[in-house]
Structure formats: C-alpha cells, structure tokens
C-alpha cells in the first residue's frame, strides 16, 4: 500500500513579545481587591474587573441587600 504524502504544515507564526504595563496590572489588581473586599468570590471579582464594572455601584447594590450573583449579572 503506498504511503500518502501530505504537504508540510506551515510554520506557526510566533507570538509578539508581551509588553507588560505594570501600572495597568496594578490597577486591575486593585480593582479585584475592591470587589473581594465586598465579599465577591475570586471568579466574580475577575469577571467584574474584566467587564469594567463600577465597584462603587457594586458596593451600593450589596449595601441594599442585592445577592452577589445577582449583582454580577446586573453589572456585567
């Protein structure tokens, strides 16, 4: 039985080097810390941060008795 020959796969394009913006990393870490201080889980805090949620609004919702899961749904 003859061996099938396949054309070689193209070489993957190397990813560009990561340029770290430490101020931005610190900002996001601070925001997540604020959400965690409001007793959101780590995952919830990350989701809120990524969505750009306003932590002051999150705080107002929690102070009014809103459940954290519901607050995440409202803010994201």
C-alpha distances in whole Angstrom, upper triangle without the diagonal:
4,7,9,13,16,19,21,24,27,29,32,35,38,40,44,46,48,52,54,57,59,62,60,58,61,62,60,60,64,63,61,64,66,64,64,67,68,66,62,59,57,55,57,59,56,55,59,58,55,57,60,62,66,67,70,69,67,70,73,70,70,74,74,73,69,66,64,61,63,64,60,60,63,62,58
4,6,9,13,16,18,21,24,27,29,33,35,38,41,44,46,49,52,55,57,60,57,56,60,61,58,59,62,62,60,63,65,63,63,66,67,65,62,59,56,54,56,58,54,54,57,57,54,55,58,61,64,65,69,68,66,69,72,69,69,73,74,72,68,66,63,60,62,63,59,59,62,61,57
4,6,10,13,15,17,21,23,26,29,31,34,38,40,42,46,48,51,53,56,54,52,56,57,54,55,59,58,56,59,61,60,59,63,63,62,58,55,53,50,53,54,51,51,54,54,50,52,55,57,61,62,66,65,63,66,68,66,66,70,71,69,65,63,60,57,59,60,56,56,59,58,54
4,6,10,12,15,18,21,23,27,29,32,35,38,40,44,46,49,51,54,52,50,54,55,52,53,57,56,54,57,59,57,57,61,61,60,56,53,51,48,51,52,49,48,52,51,48,49,52,55,58,60,63,62,60,64,66,64,64,68,68,67,63,60,58,55,57,58,54,53,56,55,51
4,7,9,12,15,18,20,24,26,29,32,35,37,41,43,46,49,52,49,48,52,53,50,51,55,54,53,56,58,56,56,60,60,59,55,53,50,47,50,51,48,47,50,50,46,48,51,53,57,58,62,61,59,63,65,63,63,67,67,66,62,60,57,54,56,57,53,52,55,54,50
4,6,9,12,15,17,20,23,26,29,32,34,38,40,43,46,48,46,45,49,49,47,48,52,51,49,52,55,53,53,57,57,56,52,49,47,44,47,48,44,44,47,46,43,44,47,50,53,55,58,57,56,59,61,59,60,63,64,63,59,57,54,51,53,53,50,49,52,51,47
4,6,9,12,15,18,21,24,27,30,32,35,38,41,44,46,44,43,47,48,45,47,50,50,48,51,54,52,52,56,56,55,52,49,47,44,46,47,43,43,46,45,42,43,46,49,52,54,57,56,55,58,60,59,59,63,64,62,59,57,54,51,53,53,49,49,51,50,46
4,6,9,12,15,17,21,24,26,29,32,35,38,41,43,41,40,44,45,43,44,48,47,46,49,51,50,50,53,54,53,50,47,44,42,44,45,41,41,44,43,39,41,44,47,50,51,55,55,53,56,58,57,57,61,62,61,57,55,52,49,51,51,47,47,50,48,44
4,6,9,12,15,17,21,23,26,29,32,35,37,40,38,37,41,41,39,40,44,43,42,45,47,46,46,50,50,49,46,43,41,38,41,41,37,37,40,39,36,38,40,43,46,48,51,51,49,52,55,53,54,57,58,57,53,51,48,46,48,48,44,44,46,44,41
4,6,9,12,15,18,21,23,27,29,32,35,38,35,35,39,39,37,39,42,42,41,44,46,45,45,49,49,48,45,43,40,38,40,40,36,36,39,38,34,36,38,41,45,46,50,49,48,51,53,52,53,56,57,56,53,51,48,45,47,47,43,43,45,43,40
4,6,9,12,15,18,20,24,26,30,32,35,33,32,36,37,35,36,40,40,39,42,44,43,43,47,48,47,44,41,38,36,38,38,35,35,38,36,33,35,37,40,43,44,48,48,47,50,52,51,51,55,56,55,52,50,46,44,46,46,42,42,44,42,39
4,6,9,12,15,17,21,23,26,29,32,30,29,32,33,31,33,36,36,35,38,40,39,39,43,44,43,40,38,34,32,35,35,31,31,34,32,29,31,33,36,39,41,44,44,43,46,48,47,47,51,52,51,48,46,43,41,43,42,38,38,41,39,35
4,6,9,12,15,18,21,24,26,29,27,27,30,31,30,31,34,34,34,36,39,38,38,42,43,42,39,37,34,32,34,34,30,30,33,31,27,30,31,35,38,39,42,43,42,44,47,46,46,50,51,50,47,45,42,40,42,41,37,38,40,37,34
4,6,9,12,15,18,21,24,26,25,24,28,29,27,29,32,32,31,34,37,36,36,40,41,40,37,35,32,30,33,32,28,29,31,29,26,29,30,34,36,37,41,41,40,43,45,45,45,48,50,49,46,44,41,40,41,40,37,37,39,37,33
4,6,8,12,14,17,20,23,21,20,24,25,24,25,28,28,28,31,33,32,33,36,37,37,34,32,29,27,29,29,25,26,28,25,23,25,26,30,33,34,37,38,37,39,42,41,41,45,46,46,43,41,38,36,38,37,33,34,36,33,30
4,6,9,12,15,18,20,19,19,22,24,22,24,27,27,27,30,32,32,33,36,37,37,34,33,29,28,30,29,25,26,28,25,22,25,26,29,32,33,36,37,36,39,41,41,41,44,46,46,43,42,38,37,39,37,33,34,36,33,30
4,6,9,13,15,18,17,17,20,22,21,22,25,26,26,28,30,31,31,34,36,36,33,32,28,27,29,28,24,26,27,24,22,25,25,29,31,32,35,36,35,38,40,40,41,43,45,45,42,41,37,37,39,37,33,35,36,33,30
4,6,9,12,15,14,13,16,18,17,18,21,22,22,24,27,27,28,30,32,32,30,28,25,24,26,24,21,22,24,21,19,22,22,26,28,28,32,33,32,34,37,37,37,40,42,42,39,38,34,34,35,33,30,32,33,30,27
4,6,9,12,11,11,15,16,16,17,20,21,21,23,26,26,27,29,31,32,30,29,25,25,26,24,21,23,24,20,19,22,21,25,26,27,30,32,31,33,36,36,36,39,41,41,39,38,34,34,36,33,30,32,33,29,27
4,6,9,8,8,11,13,13,14,16,18,18,20,22,23,24,26,28,29,27,26,22,22,24,21,19,21,21,18,17,20,19,23,24,24,27,29,28,30,33,33,33,36,38,38,36,35,31,32,33,31,28,30,31,27,26
4,6,5,6,9,10,11,12,14,16,17,18,20,22,23,24,26,27,26,25,22,22,23,20,18,20,20,16,16,19,17,21,22,22,25,27,26,28,30,31,31,34,36,36,34,34,30,31,32,29,27,29,29,26,24
4,5,5,6,8,10,10,12,14,15,16,18,20,21,22,25,26,24,24,21,22,23,19,17,20,20,16,17,20,18,21,21,21,24,26,25,26,29,30,30,32,35,35,34,33,29,30,32,29,27,29,30,26,25
4,5,5,6,9,10,10,12,14,15,16,19,20,21,23,25,23,24,21,22,22,19,17,20,19,15,16,18,16,19,19,19,21,23,23,24,27,28,28,30,33,33,32,32,28,29,30,27,25,28,28,24,24
4,5,5,6,9,10,11,12,14,15,17,18,20,22,23,21,22,19,19,19,16,14,16,16,12,12,15,13,16,16,17,19,21,21,22,25,26,26,28,31,31,29,29,26,26,28,25,22,25,25,21,20
4,5,5,6,9,10,11,12,14,16,16,18,20,21,20,19,16,17,18,15,13,15,15,11,12,15,14,16,17,17,20,22,21,22,25,26,26,28,31,31,29,28,24,25,27,24,22,24,25,21,20
4,5,5,6,9,10,10,12,14,15,16,19,20,19,19,16,18,18,15,14,17,16,12,14,17,15,17,17,16,18,21,20,21,24,25,25,26,29,30,28,28,24,25,27,24,22,25,25,22,21
4,5,5,6,9,10,11,13,14,15,17,19,18,18,16,17,17,13,13,15,13,10,12,14,12,13,13,13,15,18,17,18,21,22,22,24,27,27,26,26,22,24,25,22,20,23,22,19,19
4,5,5,6,8,10,11,12,14,16,17,15,15,13,14,14,10,9,11,10,7,9,11,10,11,12,12,15,17,16,17,20,21,21,23,25,26,24,23,20,21,22,19,17,20,20,16,16
4,5,5,6,9,10,10,12,14,15,14,14,11,13,13,10,9,13,12,9,11,14,13,14,14,13,16,18,17,17,21,21,21,23,26,26,24,23,19,21,23,20,18,21,22,18,18
4,5,5,6,9,10,10,13,14,14,15,13,15,14,11,11,14,12,10,13,15,13,13,13,11,13,16,15,15,18,20,19,20,23,24,23,22,19,21,22,19,18,21,21,18,18
4,5,5,6,9,10,11,13,12,13,12,13,12,8,9,11,9,6,10,11,9,9,9,7,11,13,11,12,16,17,16,18,21,21,20,19,16,18,19,16,14,18,18,14,15
4,5,5,6,9,10,11,9,10,8,10,9,5,6,9,8,6,9,12,11,11,11,9,13,14,12,13,16,17,16,18,21,21,19,18,14,16,18,15,13,17,17,14,14
4,5,5,6,9,10,10,10,9,12,11,8,10,13,11,10,13,15,14,13,13,10,13,15,13,13,17,17,16,17,21,20,19,19,15,17,19,17,15,19,20,17,17
4,5,5,7,9,9,11,11,13,12,8,11,13,11,10,14,15,13,11,10,7,9,12,10,9,13,14,13,14,17,18,17,17,14,16,18,14,14,18,17,15,16
4,5,5,7,6,8,9,10,8,5,9,10,8,8,12,12,12,10,10,6,9,11,8,8,12,12,11,13,16,16,14,14,10,13,14,11,10,14,14,12,13
4,5,5,5,6,7,10,9,6,9,12,10,11,14,15,15,13,13,10,13,14,11,11,15,14,12,15,17,17,16,14,11,13,16,13,13,16,17,15,16
4,5,7,10,10,13,12,10,13,15,13,13,17,18,17,15,14,10,12,14,11,10,13,14,11,13,16,16,15,15,12,15,17,15,15,18,19,17,18
4,6,9,11,13,11,9,13,14,12,13,17,17,16,13,12,9,10,11,8,7,10,10,8,9,13,12,12,11,9,12,14,11,12,16,16,14,16
4,6,9,11,9,9,13,14,13,14,17,18,18,15,15,12,14,14,11,10,13,12,9,12,14,13,12,11,8,11,13,12,12,16,16,15,17
4,7,8,6,6,9,10,9,11,14,14,15,13,14,11,13,13,10,10,14,12,10,13,15,13,12,10,6,9,11,10,9,12,14,13,14
4,5,5,6,8,10,10,12,14,15,16,15,16,14,17,17,13,14,17,16,13,17,19,17,15,12,9,10,13,12,11,14,16,15,15
4,5,5,6,9,10,10,12,14,15,15,16,14,18,18,15,16,19,18,16,19,22,20,18,16,12,12,16,14,12,15,18,16,15
4,5,5,6,9,10,11,12,14,14,16,15,18,18,15,17,20,18,17,20,22,20,18,15,12,11,14,13,10,13,16,14,13
4,5,5,6,9,10,10,12,11,13,12,15,15,11,14,16,15,14,17,19,17,14,12,8,8,11,10,7,10,12,11,10
4,5,5,6,9,10,11,10,11,10,13,13,10,12,16,15,14,17,19,18,16,14,10,11,13,11,9,12,14,11,11
4,5,5,6,8,10,10,13,12,16,16,13,16,19,18,17,20,22,21,19,17,13,13,15,14,10,13,15,12,11
4,5,5,6,9,9,12,12,16,15,12,15,18,16,16,20,21,20,17,16,12,11,13,11,8,10,12,10,8
4,6,5,6,5,8,8,12,11,9,12,15,13,14,17,18,18,15,14,11,11,12,9,7,9,10,7,6
4,5,5,6,8,9,12,13,11,14,16,16,16,19,21,21,18,18,14,15,16,13,10,13,14,10,9
4,5,8,11,12,16,15,14,17,19,19,19,22,24,24,21,20,16,16,17,15,12,13,14,11,9
4,5,9,11,14,13,12,16,18,17,18,21,22,22,19,18,15,15,15,13,10,11,11,8,6
4,6,9,12,11,11,14,16,16,17,20,21,22,19,19,16,16,16,14,11,13,12,9,8
4,6,9,8,8,11,12,12,14,16,17,18,15,16,13,14,13,10,9,11,9,6,6
4,5,5,6,9,10,11,13,14,16,17,15,16,14,15,15,11,11,13,11,8,10
4,5,5,6,9,10,10,12,14,15,14,15,12,14,14,11,11,14,12,9,11
4,5,5,6,9,10,10,12,14,14,15,14,16,16,12,13,16,13,11,14
4,5,5,6,9,10,11,13,11,13,12,14,13,9,11,13,10,8,12
4,5,5,6,9,10,11,9,10,9,11,10,7,8,11,9,7,11
4,5,5,6,9,10,10,11,10,13,13,9,11,14,13,11,14
4,6,5,6,9,9,12,12,14,13,10,13,15,12,12,15
4,6,5,7,5,8,9,11,9,7,10,12,9,10,13
4,5,5,5,7,7,10,10,7,11,13,12,12,15
4,5,7,10,11,14,13,11,14,16,15,15,18
4,6,9,11,14,12,11,14,16,14,15,18
4,6,9,12,10,10,13,15,14,15,18
4,6,8,7,6,10,11,10,12,15
4,6,5,6,9,10,11,12,14
4,5,5,6,9,10,10,12
4,5,5,6,9,10,11
4,5,5,6,9,10
4,5,5,6,8
4,5,5,6
4,6,6
4,6
4
